[in-house]
Amino acid sequence: MTDQNKIKEAARLIIEAIGEDPDREGLLMTPERIARMYEEIMEGYDMDPAGVLSTFFTVSENTPVIEKDITFYSMCEHHMLPFFGKAHIAYIPDGRVVGLSKLARCVEIYARRLQIQENMTRQIADAIMETLTPKGVLVVLEAEHTCMTMRGVKKPGSRTLTVASRGVFKEDPALEGRYMDLLING
């Protein structure tokens, strides 16, 4: 749970520090709006991915499950600027599957925290592996980072891809390659 008063105070200090008047009409309610925004975009700290992934269904065949293009928005922990993109997940069940919306919810939980993309990718893969215990999981995140596009090197359109493989995907490079192609190109 965010501390609304601390966020309002910090926002007001930032407004003053950049040379603006926090009491100016257009900025008067900005600290309150920022506090509400942070409560929303950082709500992942109050959520448990294992709880989301623990509702599963028994299956008789262990056919692969692929969910692509799960949109996410997160905040870079280094600059507190947004990064956003798509998550792609493949897993091979071991007798049970999770509802498809649960994979998207898992992504959302980790995205709504201060993050670096590399950790977020690993966290999603580990949560699925630990809670659902599939034969393997492959997670690919592709994102654009505003800390690279609007400041610093200013390279809009550049995307960062990160990959986490577990179980049979990690053990079998050919299998991992085949599913990487499906996730990214297919």
C-alpha positions, 0 to 999 in steps of 0.5 A: 500500500502506497503512502499517499501523503509522502508521495504528495509531499515528494511531488510538491518538492519536485515541482518546487525543485524544478523552479515551478510554483506548486500553488499555480492553478495548473499544478495545484492538484498535481501532487494528489493526481501523482499520488493516485497514479502511483497507487495504481501503477505500483499495486503489484506489491500488494498482489501475490502471483502464486495466488493468481496461478494456483487456480488450475485445471487437470488435463489429460494431454500435455500439449503446449500452451502459448499466450502471446502479446500480453501488453504490459506497462512498468516503471524502470527502477533506475529512472522511474520512467515507464517501459512498456511492451508485450510478454509472450509465454509458452509452457508445457503442462504436466497434468494441469493448466491455468486459465489464460487470464491468469498468465496475463495477471501474473505479468501484470503483478510483476509489471506493477512494481519498480522493475528492470526488464531482466528481473521481470522476465525471470520473476514471471518464469519462476512464478509459473514454474514454481506454482504450476509445476509445468515440464517447462516454461519460456517467457519472452518480454519485448519492451521500449524503455522511455529512459532510452527513448526520451532521455539519454541516448534518445533512440525511439523505437529501439526494443529490448528482448529478454528471455527466461527458460526453465525446465525442458526449454532450458534443457533442450536448446532445439525445443527452446529455439522452436518455441522462441520462433513461435513466440517472436515470429509466429 
